[in-house]
């Protein structure tokens, strides 16, 4: 689950009000100086830039391949489901033991498409509040069954692990007000109290000190993002990957840590 995407730089993506690779169907309607009426997402594509969302999709696919390899070398078996979240909670793949199907589904992970700056659709001005952690974590808590010990003993059920890949910044409407903050970890506590482990991969929120929006809303909380995400994670299941780092390798390492601790939990 990921919010922002790397762009090729402010000078090459001059769309005002959106220094990231925002994907808009009507970018010219916001009058922010989009050259040729193109959004920063299309400008990035025109330049052949690999976006962070691309790397995330590749990492999710690679994770499924890693899980299949691990199954073959151990007596373990895995089931996977894939979800993303933005202003809503999106099902990419329901729970399945067919990891090839999950791998193929992971290739469809993509950015939320909005109408224009601040507008989710042509009739819904949601102030770009497109990252609802509370709804996402509540949905996960509802979907996931109570975990078992993951043994082959009669009547036992699988262990449960959430893999959360995120830049850690919440941006949602609370009532009619836009809230931009670190995530509320209350749902993390609720989920962990059920015996479900949470593995967190923090993909560094890219600082943008030349952007007034970043300086006003995100810079003051930048140093709190990583500690908040680490407090959400179960012990030993928190990893960070810096801008430009290998998300696939980091997610594979996180998976192996979860697998090793799963054996200890049996």
N, C-alpha and C positions, 0 to 999 in steps of 0.2 A: 504494500500500500504506500503510494508515493504521491507527493503533492507537486513539487516544483521540478523544472527541467532546466538543465544547463543550456544556455544560448551561446553563440559564438562571440559574444562580447557586445558591450553597449554601442560601440561605434558601428558595428555591422547590423545591429537590430535596433534601429532608431525609433521604433514605435513608442511614443511617450506613454507613461503610465503603466508600462509593462516591459520590464527589462528582462523577462524570462521568455521562454518559447510559448507564449500564450497562443492557443488555437481558437480562432474566431471565424465565424461564417460571414460576418459583416464588419470587418475591422475599420472600414472607411467611415462608418456611421458615428464613430466616437471622436472624429476630428483630431486625432493625436499625431498627425503627420506621417501616416503610414505610406511609404513610397509605393506607388502603383496600386494602392489599396490592398496591399498584402499584409498579413499579420506576421509577427515575429516567428511563428512556427513555420510558415511557408518560406520566409527569408532564410531560416536555418536550413530547411530542406534544400532550397536552391543552392546553398553554399556547401551542401554535402556534409553538414555537421551531424555527428552522432550525439543525440540527446540522452540525458540521464534516463528518461523513460524507455529508450531503446535498450540501454544497458540493463535496466531492471527486467524487461521482458526476456532478454538473453539469459540473465541470471536465474530467473524462474525456470526457464527451460533446462538450463544446466543443472539446477537442483534436482529436477525430476530424473535426469540421466544419472546423477550421483546416487540418488535413492535406489534406482534400479540396480546399479552396480553393487551397492551395499547389500541389497537383498540377495544377490547371487553369491556373495562371499560370506554371508551369515545365515542364520536360521530365522532372521527377522523378516517381517513383511510390513509394508507401509500402505496407508491410504492417504490420499491428498485431496484437498479442496483448495480452490483459488478464488480470492475475493479482492476487489479494489474498493476504494471509497474516495469520494469527492464530496459534493453536496448530498449525495445519496450513497447507499451501500449496494455494490454491484457484484453479482455472481458471475464469475468467469468459468468455473468448473465446480459442480457439486462433488461431494465426497465420492472418490472412486479408488479402487485398487488397481485400475488400469493406468499405470504411470505414463504409458505412451500417449494415451488420450489426454492426460493432464499436461504432458509436455507440449502437445500440439495446441492445447487451449492457452497455455502461457504465452504463445506467440501472438495472441490477440490483445494482450495488455496494451492500452494506449491512453492518451491524454483525454481529459474531458474537453468536449467542444462546446464553446459558449457562443452567444450571439455577438457581443462586443464588450468592450471594457465596462465593467459593472453590471452587465446584463446577461443573465443566464439564458434567457430567451428574449424574443422581441417584446414580450409582455411581462417579463419577470425581472425587475431590477433588484437583484439580491446583493448588490454592493460587492460582488466578487467573493462572497463568503462561501467558498467552495471546498472546504476541508473540515468535515464534521466528524471529529474523533468520537464524540459522545455517542452519536447514532451508530457509528461503525462498531465500537466496542460493545455496545448494548446488543447489536445484532449478532455479533460473534458469540456473546454469552448465551443468547437464546438458541442459536443453532447447535452449539457444541454440546454433546451429551456428557454426563458425568463420567469421568475416566475410571478405568480399571487399572490393574497392575501390568497389563500387557504380556501376561504369560500364556502358555498354551493349556493351562489348567481349565477343566470344564467349568463353564459359568463365568469365567473371567472375560473382561472386555479390554479393548486397547487403551493404552495411555494416550493422552491428548496434549498436543503442543501447538501453540499459536506462534507463527513466524511473522513478526511485524517489521516491515521494511519501510522506513519513513524518515523525513527530515525534521519531524518533531514539532512542527508549528501548526497550531489549531487556528482555523479561520472559519467561523460559523456564526449564524444568527442566533442570538439568545434573546427571545422575544422579538423585538424589531431592531435590536442593536447588534452591530457587527462586533464580534469578539475575536481579537488576534492575540494569542498567548501560547505558552507551552501547554501541552496536553494535560487534561485533568486525569490523574492516575487512579481515581476512585474505581473506575471499571476494571482497571488492572488488578486492583486488590480483590474485587469481587470474583473475578475469574480465577485468580490464584488461590483464593480461599476454597474454591471447589476442587482443588487438586490438579487443575490444569496449569501446565507450565507455559510461560511466555518467553520466547526468544526474540530479542530486539536487535535489528541491524540499523544503526543510525547512519544514514547517508548525509554527510555534513551539509547543513544549511549554508548555502553559498553567501557570504557577506557581500554586500553591494554598497559600499560607503558613498558612492556618487549619486545614489538614488534617495530622494527625500522621503519616499514612503518607507523604505527600509530603515532609514535613520530614525524616523519617528516611531515606528511600531515594532520593528524586529530587533534593531540594535540593542535596545534596553534589556531584552530578554535573551539575547544570543548566548550568553554564558550559562544560562539556566537550562538550555535545551538538552544537552547531553546528560547532566545529572538527573533531570526529570525522567528521561527515557531509561536510564540505568535503574532508577527506582521502580519503573514499571516492569522491568525484566526479572525473571527468576534468577537466583544465584548462579553465576557462571555462564549465563546465557545472554550477555550483552557484548556486542561488537560494534566498532566504529569503522567507517571507511571514509577517507578524506576525498575532497574534490579531485577527480581524476583517478581515484583508486579503483581497484578491481572488485566490482560488486559481486561478480560470479564467485571469485575465490573466497571473498568474505562470507558470502551466504553458504558456501560449501563448508567452510570452517565452523560456522554456527550450527549447521546441520550435524556435523560430526560431534560437536560438543553436546548437542541435544541427545544424540544416539548413545554416546558414552554414559551420560548421566541417566539415560533410560535403563541401561543395563544395571546400574547401581540401584535403581529404584525397584527392580523386580524382586 
